[in-house]
Amino acid sequence: MTEQDTTPVVQRVDDRHRYEIAVDGQRAGLTAYRDQGDRRVFFHTEIGDAYAGRGLASVLVEYALNDVRAAGMRIVPVCPYVAKFLKKHEEFADITDPVTPEVMEWLDGQLKR
């Protein structure tokens, strides 16, 4: 197997409101979001057990946050993993908004929970 075969590939899947990361053509994980105006609210990140410990969540979230910046949007880190990532990566601080009760209420309505 070559290095190229195992290079993770990340893509935004708009109709499913998420970014997915694939390894060897298999989905290894995702980070889910909903858009509220110019803010992308990240609420869940997961990596499959078979892919754990490879740093894939970091690759996935970094790609997603760079994509948000490129789109001229802002980040709201409801997802604990995204919030933790942002603490270590201050280069995204200028486009990060706080999680507020209003955002949580809006998100609950979006997710019908």
The 8 nearest C-alpha neighbors of each residue, nearest first, counted from 0:
[[1, 4, 2, 5, 3, 23, 6, 22],
 [0, 2, 3, 4, 5, 6, 23, 22],
 [3, 1, 4, 5, 6, 0, 7, 23],
 [2, 4, 6, 1, 5, 0, 7, 23],
 [5, 3, 1, 2, 23, 6, 0, 22],
 [4, 6, 2, 3, 23, 22, 7, 1],
 [7, 5, 3, 4, 2, 8, 22, 23],
 [8, 6, 22, 21, 5, 20, 9, 23],
 [7, 9, 21, 20, 6, 22, 10, 19],
 [10, 8, 20, 19, 59, 21, 7, 18],
 [9, 11, 18, 19, 12, 20, 8, 63],
 [10, 12, 18, 13, 17, 19, 9, 63],
 [11, 13, 17, 15, 18, 14, 16, 10],
 [14, 12, 16, 15, 11, 17, 18, 10],
 [13, 15, 16, 12, 17, 11, 18, 33],
 [14, 16, 13, 17, 12, 31, 18, 11],
 [17, 15, 13, 32, 14, 31, 33, 12],
 [18, 16, 31, 12, 30, 15, 32, 11],
 [17, 19, 11, 30, 29, 10, 12, 31],
 [20, 18, 29, 10, 9, 28, 17, 11],
 [19, 21, 9, 28, 8, 27, 26, 29],
 [20, 22, 26, 25, 27, 8, 7, 24],
 [21, 23, 7, 24, 25, 5, 27, 6],
 [24, 22, 25, 5, 4, 21, 7, 6],
 [23, 25, 22, 21, 26, 8, 4, 7],
 [26, 24, 21, 22, 23, 27, 20, 28],
 [27, 25, 21, 28, 20, 22, 24, 19],
 [26, 28, 21, 47, 20, 46, 25, 50],
 [29, 27, 46, 20, 45, 26, 47, 19],
 [28, 30, 19, 18, 45, 44, 20, 31],
 [29, 31, 44, 18, 17, 43, 45, 19],
 [30, 32, 17, 43, 41, 16, 42, 44],
 [33, 31, 41, 40, 16, 17, 42, 39],
 [32, 34, 40, 39, 16, 35, 41, 31],
 [35, 33, 39, 38, 40, 36, 32, 37],
 [36, 34, 38, 37, 39, 33, 40, 105],
 [35, 37, 38, 34, 39, 72, 73, 33],
 [36, 38, 72, 35, 73, 39, 34, 71],
 [39, 37, 73, 35, 36, 72, 34, 74],
 [40, 38, 34, 74, 33, 73, 75, 41],
 [39, 41, 75, 32, 33, 34, 74, 38],
 [42, 40, 32, 76, 77, 78, 31, 75],
 [41, 43, 78, 77, 32, 31, 40, 76],
 [44, 42, 78, 31, 30, 41, 45, 32],
 [45, 43, 30, 29, 31, 80, 78, 46],
 [44, 46, 28, 29, 30, 47, 43, 56],
 [45, 47, 28, 27, 51, 48, 50, 56],
 [46, 48, 50, 49, 27, 28, 51, 45],
 [47, 49, 51, 50, 46, 27, 52, 45],
 [48, 50, 47, 51, 27, 46, 52, 53],
 [51, 49, 48, 47, 27, 53, 46, 52],
 [52, 50, 48, 53, 49, 46, 47, 54],
 [51, 53, 54, 50, 55, 48, 49, 56],
 [54, 52, 55, 51, 50, 56, 57, 58],
 [55, 53, 57, 56, 52, 58, 51, 59],
 [54, 56, 58, 57, 53, 59, 46, 51],
 [57, 55, 59, 58, 54, 60, 46, 45],
 [56, 58, 60, 55, 59, 54, 61, 84],
 [59, 57, 55, 61, 56, 60, 62, 54],
 [60, 58, 56, 62, 57, 61, 55, 20],
 [59, 61, 63, 57, 62, 58, 56, 64],
 [60, 62, 64, 58, 63, 59, 57, 65],
 [61, 63, 65, 59, 60, 64, 66, 58],
 [64, 62, 60, 66, 61, 65, 59, 67],
 [65, 63, 67, 61, 66, 62, 60, 68],
 [64, 66, 68, 62, 67, 63, 61, 69],
 [65, 67, 63, 69, 64, 68, 62, 70],
 [68, 66, 64, 70, 72, 65, 69, 63],
 [67, 69, 65, 71, 70, 66, 72, 64],
 [70, 68, 66, 71, 67, 65, 72, 64],
 [69, 71, 67, 68, 72, 66, 65, 73],
 [72, 70, 68, 69, 67, 73, 37, 66],
 [71, 73, 37, 67, 70, 38, 68, 39],
 [72, 74, 38, 94, 95, 39, 37, 67],
 [75, 73, 95, 39, 38, 96, 94, 40],
 [74, 76, 40, 96, 95, 98, 39, 97],
 [77, 75, 82, 41, 78, 81, 40, 74],
 [76, 78, 42, 41, 75, 98, 79, 40],
 [79, 77, 42, 43, 81, 76, 80, 41],
 [80, 78, 82, 81, 83, 77, 76, 43],
 [81, 79, 83, 82, 78, 84, 44, 43],
 [80, 82, 84, 78, 83, 79, 76, 85],
 [83, 81, 79, 76, 85, 80, 84, 78],
 [84, 82, 80, 86, 85, 81, 79, 87],
 [85, 83, 81, 87, 82, 86, 80, 88],
 [84, 86, 88, 82, 87, 83, 81, 89],
 [87, 85, 83, 84, 88, 89, 82, 92],
 [86, 88, 85, 84, 89, 83, 90, 82],
 [89, 87, 85, 90, 86, 84, 91, 92],
 [88, 90, 92, 91, 87, 85, 86, 93],
 [89, 91, 88, 92, 93, 85, 94, 87],
 [90, 92, 89, 93, 94, 88, 95, 85],
 [93, 91, 89, 95, 94, 90, 85, 88],
 [92, 94, 91, 95, 90, 89, 96, 73],
 [93, 95, 73, 92, 91, 74, 96, 68],
 [96, 94, 74, 92, 73, 93, 75, 91],
 [95, 97, 75, 74, 94, 98, 73, 76],
 [98, 96, 99, 75, 95, 76, 74, 77],
 [97, 99, 75, 77, 102, 76, 96, 100],
 [98, 100, 102, 101, 97, 103, 104, 96],
 [101, 99, 103, 102, 104, 98, 105, 106],
 [102, 100, 104, 99, 103, 105, 98, 106],
 [101, 103, 105, 99, 100, 104, 106, 98],
 [102, 104, 106, 100, 105, 101, 107, 99],
 [105, 103, 101, 107, 106, 102, 100, 108],
 [104, 106, 102, 108, 103, 107, 101, 109],
 [107, 105, 109, 103, 108, 104, 102, 110],
 [108, 106, 110, 104, 112, 109, 105, 111],
 [109, 107, 111, 105, 106, 110, 104, 112],
 [110, 108, 106, 107, 111, 105, 33, 112],
 [109, 111, 107, 108, 112, 106, 105, 33],
 [112, 110, 108, 109, 107, 106, 105, 104],
 [111, 107, 110, 108, 109, 106, 104, 105]]
